[in-house]
Amino acid sequence: MRFSASAVSAARRSRGPGGRVKSVAAVGMAGLALLAVAGCGSGRTGGGGDGGGLVIGTTDKIFSLDPVAAYDQGSYVPETQIFQHVMNFAPGQTKPEPDAAEKCDFTQPTVYTCTLKKGLKFANGNPLTAKSVKFSFDRMVKINDPNGPAALLTHLDRTEVVDDYTVTFTLKNANDQTFPSILATQAGPIVDETVFSPDKLVDDDSVVKAKGYSGPYTITSYDKNKLVEYQANPDYNGILGKPKTSSVSTKYYASSENLKLDIQNGNIDVAYRSLSPTDMESLRGSDKVAVHEGLGGELRYIVFNMNTMPGGTPEQKLAIRKAMASSVDRDALSKDVYKGTFTPAYSPIPQGFTGATEPFKDIYGAKPNKEQAAKFLADAGVAAPVEINLQYNPDHYGGSSSEEYAAIKSQLDATGLFKINLQSTEWVTYQHERARDGYPVYQLGWFPDYPDPDDYLTPFFAPNNFLQNHFEDPAITAQLTAEVTEPDEAKRVKILEQVQRDLAQKHISTLPLLSGKQIAITTKGVQGTETTLDPSTKFRYSVLSK
């Protein structure tokens, strides 16, 4: 779903990327994806004048409110509140249901037809029709912003208007098992065609002012990455229903330390991403707050730019990636850095998702193997130590990122096979630089866009994938098409198992490290938190109350 803003993470979204994000619930994932209050100082502010407003905090950052340019967890949260989708995930559900639509069905093997509810309108009063839906998807595909989620629409051939209330999506492949879920992702927000440009990005202030959205909330005040205030949208007619709290404020924190203090002292109601493992441990023992956990599927990983990473030939580049895969100690990262709140990841698909295996453990081992790593380099004629510029982001994936990447550097340097030049950049700059081939090897995180294993595959490894790391392989592309269109689950699992092994054995365009789950901290009396901590990774303000 996006960068773990996963990450990208980055990805989900976050996916980042934060990535995309995908249909079977994740089980047994012991990572950390926190609801965190972000803001610049203490004290309760905002929340409206009805006495029932909520204040939510986070250290995540909003990259953009324009859906075309946002594919990270920090942007996904406000998008979830203000935009409506054709299909969406009801709280706690892993199957998409009609939101702006009244019904959706496959009317032909490659044609998905949706009938919209009548009388829908945007927050500015303009009508929401089939034309709005076509415009939104055409715009997403046409602009194809490098920081956006357009890669999720790889299998969409065209969108057409039948009448005011009917729209069809013609797909490139028959029996696409994921498309209904993709309509509910960060690639699917419906925007007002009269206020959004068809070929240019819209800045945040214009999005807020034009109100060309139709979700459960409208934004009434916007101070980017400092304070955003929301008011329930009385005209919203969708699957999420009427918000339980009419006014909500989100504070953005520069540090997790202030976030912890404010949730502990009751200055905020909810903390969502990201507190340190040590702070989490401390808060679990507090009688003033409650710690809520939910299935998530967050993934943290290293990305290789296939063009600019070290190595004189493709064979040498692959040998370097294999040597790194043989040298990292995921278990140490999990225990020493994250206190067990993340678990080792040995596949692009986290454990608990359909078809997940652990090929990186099978091929490269659960523990570092210096001799194996050295042999990979020697057989390819790569002289050691290999100098690598490794880039990470210190503010988007939680305060432990610096400790995590210092540990990775220490692990790789200790082999004598690598010389790691560790570099860090703030998130907004990081997003732009990595998209411009600025980093040869770099960190990202991911939140799933929808609860299905494909969300960890197609967005990463299909042609023109969101990583923009120049990876493309015809055999992998064919496997991805096959698993997406295979209706027989047993047959699909076999394809998923093979593509995971091929990616680990033949390519390693990404190196999976850790996986995690969602965690939210609330003051006592806040209700509805568990309802929204589901595998869709949509944090819905509308279900929260106190």
C-alpha positions as CSV (number, residue, x, y, z in Angstrom):
1,M,0.0,0.0,0.0
2,R,2.7,2.2,0.2
3,F,5.9,3.3,1.8
4,S,6.2,2.6,5.4
5,A,6.6,5.9,5.2
6,S,6.8,1.5,5.0
7,A,9.1,2.2,4.4
8,V,9.0,2.8,1.6
9,S,8.5,1.7,3.0
10,A,9.8,4.7,2.4
11,A,7.1,2.3,0.9
12,R,2.6,1.4,1.4
13,R,2.1,2.1,1.2
14,S,5.5,4.0,3.8
15,R,4.1,2.0,0.6
16,G,6.2,4.9,1.2
17,P,7.1,4.0,-0.4
18,G,5.1,3.2,1.7
19,G,3.7,1.2,0.3
20,R,1.2,-0.9,-1.5
21,V,0.4,-2.0,-1.0
22,K,-3.1,-6.5,-0.7
23,S,-6.6,-10.1,0.5
24,V,-5.4,-12.6,3.0
25,A,-5.0,-11.5,6.6
26,A,-1.4,-11.5,7.9
27,V,-0.8,-13.8,10.8
28,G,1.9,-14.0,13.4
29,M,3.8,-10.9,12.5
30,A,5.7,-9.4,15.3
31,G,6.8,-6.0,14.0
32,L,6.1,-2.5,14.9
33,A,3.9,-0.1,13.0
34,L,2.8,2.5,15.5
35,L,0.1,5.0,15.6
36,A,2.1,8.0,16.6
37,V,1.3,11.6,17.4
38,A,3.3,14.0,15.4
39,G,3.5,17.6,16.4
40,C,5.6,20.4,17.5
41,G,5.1,20.7,21.2
42,S,2.8,19.6,24.0
43,G,-0.7,20.6,25.1
44,R,-4.1,19.8,23.8
45,T,-5.1,21.9,20.8
46,G,-7.8,21.6,18.1
47,G,-10.5,19.0,18.2
48,G,-13.3,21.4,17.7
49,G,-15.6,23.1,20.1
50,D,-18.1,20.2,20.8
51,G,-16.0,18.9,23.7
52,G,-15.9,15.5,21.9
53,G,-13.0,16.1,19.5
54,L,-10.1,13.7,19.3
55,V,-6.4,14.7,19.0
56,I,-4.2,12.2,17.2
57,G,-0.4,12.4,16.9
58,T,2.2,11.1,14.6
59,T,5.8,11.5,13.6
60,D,4.9,10.6,10.0
61,K,5.1,13.3,7.4
62,I,2.6,14.2,4.7
63,F,4.3,14.1,1.3
64,S,1.3,15.2,-0.8
65,L,-2.5,15.4,-0.6
66,D,-2.8,14.9,-4.3
67,P,-3.4,11.1,-4.8
68,V,-1.4,11.1,-7.9
69,A,1.8,12.0,-6.1
70,A,1.3,10.2,-2.7
71,Y,2.4,6.7,-2.1
72,D,3.5,6.8,1.5
73,Q,1.9,6.0,4.9
74,G,2.1,9.6,6.1
75,S,0.0,10.8,3.1
76,Y,-2.3,7.8,3.2
77,V,-3.7,8.7,6.6
78,P,-5.2,12.1,5.5
79,E,-6.2,10.6,2.2
80,T,-8.2,7.9,4.1
81,Q,-10.2,10.6,5.8
82,I,-11.1,12.9,2.9
83,F,-11.3,10.7,-0.3
84,Q,-13.9,8.2,-1.3
85,H,-13.3,5.1,-3.4
86,V,-15.4,3.1,-5.8
87,M,-14.7,0.1,-3.6
88,N,-13.3,0.2,-0.1
89,F,-12.5,-2.0,3.0
90,A,-15.0,-1.8,5.8
91,P,-13.3,-1.7,9.2
92,G,-12.0,-5.2,10.1
93,Q,-12.7,-6.7,6.7
94,T,-10.3,-8.1,4.1
95,K,-12.7,-8.2,1.2
96,P,-13.5,-4.9,-0.6
97,E,-17.1,-3.7,-0.6
98,P,-18.9,-0.9,-2.5
99,D,-18.2,2.6,-1.2
100,A,-19.2,5.2,-3.8
101,A,-20.5,2.3,-5.8
102,E,-23.9,0.6,-5.3
103,K,-22.6,-2.6,-6.8
104,C,-19.6,-3.9,-8.8
105,D,-19.3,-7.1,-10.8
106,F,-17.3,-8.7,-13.6
107,T,-19.7,-8.5,-16.6
108,Q,-17.0,-10.1,-18.9
109,P,-13.8,-11.8,-18.0
110,T,-11.8,-8.6,-18.6
111,V,-14.6,-6.0,-17.8
112,Y,-15.4,-4.9,-14.3
113,T,-18.6,-2.8,-14.2
114,C,-19.6,-0.5,-11.3
115,T,-22.9,1.2,-10.8
116,L,-22.5,4.3,-8.5
117,K,-25.0,5.5,-5.9
118,K,-27.2,8.3,-7.0
119,G,-27.0,11.8,-5.5
120,L,-23.3,11.6,-4.5
121,K,-21.4,14.9,-4.3
122,F,-18.1,16.3,-3.4
123,A,-17.6,18.4,-0.3
124,N,-17.7,21.5,-2.5
125,G,-21.2,20.6,-3.7
126,N,-20.3,19.4,-7.2
127,P,-21.8,16.1,-8.4
128,L,-19.8,12.9,-8.2
129,T,-20.6,10.8,-11.3
130,A,-19.1,8.1,-13.5
131,K,-17.3,10.9,-15.3
132,S,-15.5,11.8,-12.1
133,V,-14.4,8.1,-11.7
134,K,-13.0,7.9,-15.2
135,F,-11.3,11.3,-14.8
136,S,-9.6,10.1,-11.6
137,F,-8.2,6.9,-13.0
138,D,-7.2,8.5,-16.4
139,R,-5.4,11.2,-14.5
140,M,-3.6,8.7,-12.2
141,V,-2.3,6.8,-15.3
142,K,-1.5,9.8,-17.4
143,I,0.5,11.7,-14.9
144,N,2.2,8.6,-13.6
145,D,4.2,10.5,-11.0
146,P,7.4,8.7,-9.9
147,N,6.4,9.2,-6.2
148,G,2.8,8.0,-6.8
149,P,0.8,4.7,-6.8
150,A,0.1,4.5,-10.6
151,A,2.1,1.2,-10.6
152,L,-0.9,-0.4,-8.9
153,L,-2.9,0.1,-12.2
154,T,-0.5,-1.8,-14.4
155,H,-3.2,-4.2,-15.4
156,L,-5.8,-1.6,-16.2
157,D,-6.3,-1.1,-19.9
158,R,-8.9,1.7,-19.9
159,T,-11.8,3.2,-18.0
160,E,-15.0,4.1,-19.7
161,V,-18.3,5.9,-18.9
162,V,-21.5,4.1,-19.8
163,D,-23.9,6.6,-18.3
164,D,-23.9,9.0,-15.4
165,Y,-23.9,6.2,-12.9
166,T,-22.1,3.4,-14.7
167,V,-18.4,3.0,-15.3
168,T,-16.4,0.1,-16.7
169,F,-12.8,-0.9,-16.1
170,T,-11.3,-3.0,-18.9
171,L,-8.4,-5.1,-17.7
172,K,-5.4,-6.4,-19.7
173,N,-5.8,-9.9,-18.2
174,A,-8.9,-12.0,-17.6
175,N,-9.9,-13.2,-14.1
176,D,-7.8,-10.6,-12.3
177,Q,-8.1,-11.6,-8.7
178,T,-6.8,-8.4,-7.3
179,F,-8.5,-5.6,-9.2
180,P,-11.6,-5.1,-6.9
181,S,-9.1,-4.6,-4.0
182,I,-6.9,-2.2,-6.1
183,L,-9.9,0.1,-6.4
184,A,-9.8,0.5,-2.6
185,T,-6.1,1.4,-2.6
186,Q,-4.1,4.7,-2.8
187,A,-4.5,4.5,-6.6
188,G,-8.3,4.7,-6.3
189,P,-9.4,8.0,-4.7
190,I,-12.1,9.8,-6.6
191,V,-11.4,13.5,-7.3
192,D,-13.5,16.3,-8.7
193,E,-12.8,16.7,-12.4
194,T,-13.7,20.3,-12.3
195,V,-11.0,21.3,-9.8
196,F,-8.1,18.9,-10.4
197,S,-5.8,19.3,-13.4
198,P,-5.9,16.4,-15.8
199,D,-2.2,16.5,-16.4
200,K,-0.5,18.4,-13.5
201,L,-0.1,17.9,-9.8
202,V,-2.2,20.0,-7.4
203,D,-0.6,21.5,-4.4
204,D,-1.9,20.7,-0.9
205,D,-3.4,24.2,-0.2
206,S,-5.4,24.0,-3.4
207,V,-6.6,20.5,-2.5
208,V,-7.8,21.7,0.8
209,K,-9.4,24.9,-0.6
210,A,-11.2,23.3,-3.6
211,K,-12.7,20.4,-1.5
212,G,-12.8,18.2,-4.5
213,Y,-13.1,15.1,-2.3
214,S,-16.1,13.2,-0.8
215,G,-14.8,11.1,2.1
216,P,-16.0,11.0,5.8
217,Y,-14.2,14.2,6.7
218,T,-13.3,17.6,5.3
219,I,-10.1,19.5,6.2
220,T,-11.0,22.8,7.9
221,S,-7.4,23.9,8.8
222,Y,-4.1,22.8,7.3
223,D,-0.7,23.6,8.5
224,K,1.4,20.9,6.7
225,N,3.2,18.5,9.0
226,K,2.3,20.6,12.0
227,L,-1.5,20.6,12.6
228,V,-4.4,19.4,10.4
229,E,-8.0,19.8,11.6
230,Y,-10.9,17.8,10.3
231,Q,-14.7,18.1,10.4
232,A,-17.2,15.4,9.6
233,N,-18.6,15.6,6.1
234,P,-22.4,15.6,6.4
235,D,-22.7,14.6,2.7
236,Y,-20.6,11.5,2.8
237,N,-22.5,8.4,1.7
238,G,-20.3,5.4,1.9
239,I,-19.3,2.2,3.6
240,L,-17.6,3.8,6.6
241,G,-20.9,5.5,7.7
242,K,-21.3,8.6,9.8
243,P,-18.1,9.5,11.8
244,K,-18.4,8.7,15.5
245,T,-16.4,11.9,16.3
246,S,-17.4,15.1,14.5
247,S,-14.0,16.9,14.8
248,V,-10.5,15.5,14.8
249,S,-7.1,17.1,14.9
250,T,-3.8,15.6,13.9
251,K,-0.6,16.9,15.4
252,Y,2.8,16.2,13.8
253,Y,5.8,15.7,16.0
254,A,9.4,16.2,15.2
255,S,10.5,13.6,17.7
256,S,9.1,10.4,19.2
257,E,10.2,11.6,22.7
258,N,7.6,14.4,22.7
259,L,5.0,12.1,21.3
260,K,5.5,9.7,24.1
261,L,5.3,12.5,26.7
262,D,2.1,13.8,25.3
263,I,0.3,10.4,25.1
264,Q,1.6,9.6,28.6
265,N,0.3,12.9,30.0
266,G,-3.0,12.8,28.3
267,N,-2.3,15.8,26.0
268,I,-3.3,13.7,23.0
269,D,-5.8,10.8,22.7
270,V,-4.0,8.6,20.2
271,A,-0.4,8.0,19.1
272,Y,0.0,6.4,15.7
273,R,3.5,5.9,14.3
274,S,6.2,5.9,15.6
275,L,7.5,5.3,19.0
276,S,10.8,3.7,19.8
277,P,10.9,0.0,21.0
278,T,12.1,1.3,24.4
279,D,9.2,3.7,24.7
280,M,6.8,1.0,23.7
281,E,8.2,-1.2,26.4
282,S,7.7,1.6,29.0
283,L,4.2,2.4,27.9
284,R,3.0,-1.2,28.2
285,G,3.5,-0.9,31.9
286,S,1.5,2.4,32.3
287,D,-2.0,2.5,33.7
288,K,-2.7,5.7,31.9
289,V,-2.7,4.3,28.3
290,A,-3.7,1.2,26.4
291,V,-1.6,-0.5,23.8
292,H,-3.5,-1.9,20.8
293,E,-2.1,-4.3,18.3
294,G,-3.4,-5.4,14.9
295,L,-2.4,-7.4,11.9
296,G,-0.3,-5.3,9.6
297,G,2.3,-6.8,7.3
298,E,4.8,-3.9,7.4
299,L,8.0,-4.7,5.6
300,R,11.4,-3.1,6.0
301,Y,14.0,-3.7,3.2
302,I,17.0,-2.5,1.2
303,V,16.6,-1.5,-2.4
304,F,19.3,-1.8,-5.1
305,N,19.4,0.6,-8.0
306,M,20.2,-1.9,-10.7
307,N,22.0,0.7,-12.8
308,T,24.0,2.7,-10.3
309,M,24.9,0.2,-7.6
310,P,28.5,-1.0,-7.5
311,G,29.7,-3.6,-9.9
312,G,31.1,-3.5,-13.5
313,T,28.7,-6.0,-15.0
314,P,25.3,-7.4,-14.2
315,E,27.0,-10.6,-12.9
316,Q,29.2,-8.6,-10.5
317,K,26.2,-6.6,-9.3
318,L,24.3,-9.8,-8.6
319,A,27.3,-11.2,-6.8
320,I,27.4,-8.1,-4.5
321,R,23.7,-8.4,-3.7
322,K,24.2,-12.1,-2.9
323,A,27.1,-11.3,-0.7
324,M,25.1,-8.8,1.2
325,A,22.2,-11.3,1.6
326,S,24.7,-13.7,3.1
327,S,26.1,-11.1,5.5
328,V,23.2,-9.3,7.2
329,D,22.0,-10.6,10.6
330,R,18.3,-10.1,10.8
331,D,17.9,-11.8,14.1
332,A,20.3,-9.3,15.7
333,L,18.4,-6.4,14.2
334,S,15.1,-7.8,15.6
335,K,16.4,-8.4,19.1
336,D,19.0,-5.7,19.7
337,V,17.4,-2.8,17.8
338,Y,13.7,-3.5,18.0
339,K,13.4,-5.6,21.2
340,G,11.4,-8.2,19.3
341,T,8.8,-5.8,18.0
342,F,10.0,-6.7,14.5
343,T,10.8,-10.2,13.3
344,P,13.3,-11.3,10.6
345,A,11.9,-11.3,7.0
346,Y,13.4,-13.9,4.5
347,S,11.0,-13.2,1.6
348,P,9.4,-10.2,-0.1
349,I,6.0,-11.7,1.2
350,P,5.8,-11.6,5.0
351,Q,4.9,-14.7,6.8
352,G,1.2,-15.3,7.3
353,F,0.2,-14.3,3.8
354,T,-0.9,-16.9,1.2
355,G,2.0,-18.7,-0.3
356,A,4.7,-17.0,1.8
357,T,8.0,-19.0,2.0
358,E,11.5,-18.1,3.2
359,P,13.8,-18.4,0.3
360,F,16.5,-16.0,1.6
361,K,16.9,-18.3,4.7
362,D,17.0,-21.4,2.5
363,I,19.5,-20.0,0.1
364,Y,21.7,-17.7,2.1
365,G,21.1,-18.9,5.7
366,A,19.5,-17.5,8.8
367,K,22.9,-16.4,10.1
368,P,25.7,-14.5,8.4
369,N,28.0,-16.7,6.3
370,K,31.3,-14.8,5.5
371,E,32.8,-17.7,3.5
372,Q,29.8,-17.9,1.3
373,A,29.7,-14.2,0.8
374,A,33.4,-14.1,-0.1
375,K,32.9,-16.9,-2.6
376,F,30.1,-15.0,-4.4
377,L,32.4,-12.0,-4.8
378,A,35.5,-14.0,-5.8
379,D,33.6,-16.1,-8.4
380,A,32.4,-12.9,-10.1
381,G,35.8,-11.3,-10.0
382,V,34.8,-8.6,-7.5
383,A,37.6,-7.2,-5.4
384,A,36.9,-6.7,-1.7
385,P,36.2,-4.6,0.1
386,V,33.3,-3.3,-2.0
387,E,32.5,0.3,-1.3
388,I,28.8,1.0,-1.0
389,N,27.0,4.3,-0.4
390,L,24.0,3.2,1.7
391,Q,21.3,5.8,2.2
392,Y,18.6,5.7,4.9
393,N,15.9,8.0,6.2
394,P,16.0,9.0,9.9
395,D,12.6,10.5,10.4
396,H,10.0,8.5,8.4
397,Y,10.4,5.0,9.7
398,G,10.8,5.8,13.4
399,G,13.6,6.9,15.6
400,S,15.3,3.5,15.5
401,S,16.2,3.7,11.8
402,S,19.5,5.3,12.7
403,E,20.3,2.5,15.1
404,E,19.1,-0.1,12.6
405,Y,21.3,1.2,9.8
406,A,24.3,1.7,12.1
407,A,23.9,-2.0,13.0
408,I,23.7,-3.0,9.3
409,K,26.8,-1.0,8.5
410,S,28.6,-2.7,11.4
411,Q,27.5,-6.1,10.3
412,L,28.7,-5.6,6.7
413,D,31.9,-3.8,7.6
414,A,32.8,-6.6,10.1
415,T,33.0,-9.1,7.2
416,G,35.9,-7.2,5.7
417,L,34.1,-7.6,2.4
418,F,32.4,-4.3,2.4
419,K,33.1,-0.7,3.2
420,I,29.8,1.0,3.9
421,N,29.4,4.8,3.6
422,L,26.3,5.4,5.6
423,Q,24.3,8.6,4.7
424,S,20.9,10.0,5.8
425,T,18.4,12.4,4.3
426,E,15.1,13.9,5.6
427,W,12.0,12.2,4.1
428,V,10.7,14.8,1.7
429,T,14.1,15.2,0.0
430,Y,14.7,11.5,0.3
431,Q,11.6,10.8,-1.8
432,H,12.7,13.1,-4.6
433,E,16.3,12.0,-4.6
434,R,15.7,8.3,-4.8
435,A,13.3,8.8,-7.7
436,R,16.1,10.6,-9.6
437,D,18.5,7.8,-9.3
438,G,20.2,9.6,-6.5
439,Y,20.9,6.6,-4.3
440,P,22.6,3.3,-5.5
441,V,21.5,1.3,-2.4
442,Y,18.9,2.6,0.0
443,Q,16.3,1.9,2.7
444,L,12.5,1.7,2.2
445,G,9.6,0.4,4.1
446,W,6.2,-0.9,3.0
447,F,2.6,-1.2,4.2
448,P,0.3,-3.3,2.2
449,D,-2.2,-1.6,0.0
450,Y,-4.6,-4.5,0.3
451,P,-4.3,-7.8,2.1
452,D,-3.0,-10.1,-0.7
453,P,0.5,-11.4,-1.4
454,D,0.5,-9.8,-4.8
455,D,0.8,-6.4,-3.1
456,Y,4.3,-7.4,-2.1
457,L,5.2,-8.5,-5.7
458,T,3.7,-6.5,-8.6
459,P,4.4,-3.0,-7.1
460,F,8.0,-4.0,-6.5
461,F,8.9,-6.3,-9.5
462,A,6.6,-5.5,-12.4
463,P,7.8,-3.3,-15.3
464,N,7.8,0.4,-14.3
465,N,7.4,-0.5,-10.7
466,F,7.2,2.1,-8.0
467,L,10.7,1.5,-6.8
468,Q,12.0,3.0,-10.0
469,N,15.2,1.0,-9.5
470,H,15.4,-0.3,-13.2
471,F,14.4,-3.9,-12.4
472,E,12.5,-5.7,-15.1
473,D,12.6,-9.4,-16.0
474,P,10.2,-11.0,-18.6
475,A,10.1,-14.3,-16.7
476,I,9.2,-12.6,-13.4
477,T,6.6,-10.4,-15.3
478,A,5.0,-13.6,-16.7
479,Q,4.9,-15.2,-13.2
480,L,3.3,-12.1,-11.7
481,T,0.6,-12.1,-14.4
482,A,0.0,-15.8,-13.8
483,E,-0.5,-15.5,-10.0
484,V,-2.8,-12.5,-10.4
485,T,-5.1,-14.3,-12.8
486,E,-5.1,-17.8,-11.3
487,P,-8.5,-18.5,-9.6
488,D,-7.4,-21.9,-8.3
489,E,-5.7,-21.1,-4.9
490,A,-3.6,-24.3,-4.8
491,K,-2.2,-23.5,-8.3
492,R,-1.7,-19.8,-7.3
493,V,0.3,-20.8,-4.2
494,K,2.7,-22.8,-6.4
495,I,3.3,-19.8,-8.7
496,L,3.8,-17.6,-5.6
497,E,6.4,-20.0,-4.2
498,Q,8.3,-20.1,-7.5
499,V,8.4,-16.3,-8.0
500,Q,9.7,-15.8,-4.4
501,R,12.5,-18.3,-5.0
502,D,13.5,-16.9,-8.4
503,L,13.6,-13.3,-7.0
504,A,15.9,-14.5,-4.2
505,Q,18.1,-16.8,-6.3
506,K,18.4,-15.0,-9.6
507,H,17.7,-11.3,-8.9
508,I,17.6,-9.8,-5.4
509,S,16.5,-6.3,-6.5
510,T,15.4,-5.8,-2.9
511,L,16.7,-7.4,0.3
512,P,14.0,-8.0,2.8
513,L,15.0,-7.5,6.4
514,L,12.2,-7.2,9.0
515,S,8.4,-7.4,9.2
516,G,6.0,-5.9,11.6
517,K,2.4,-5.3,12.7
518,Q,0.3,-2.2,13.6
519,I,0.4,-0.8,17.1
520,A,-1.6,2.1,18.4
521,I,-1.4,3.8,21.8
522,T,-4.5,5.5,23.3
523,T,-5.5,7.1,26.5
524,K,-8.1,5.2,28.5
525,G,-11.6,5.7,27.2
526,V,-10.8,5.9,23.5
527,Q,-12.9,3.4,21.6
528,G,-12.8,1.8,18.2
529,T,-9.0,1.5,17.8
530,E,-9.0,-2.3,17.3
531,T,-11.6,-1.9,14.7
532,T,-9.3,0.0,12.3
533,L,-6.1,-1.9,13.0
534,D,-6.7,-4.4,10.2
535,P,-4.7,-5.8,7.3
536,S,-6.0,-3.0,5.0
537,T,-3.7,-0.6,7.0
538,K,-6.3,2.1,6.6
539,F,-6.3,4.1,9.8
540,R,-9.9,5.5,9.9
541,Y,-10.6,8.4,12.2
542,S,-14.4,7.8,11.6
543,V,-14.5,4.7,13.9
544,L,-12.8,6.4,16.8
545,S,-14.5,8.0,19.8
546,K,-14.1,8.7,23.5
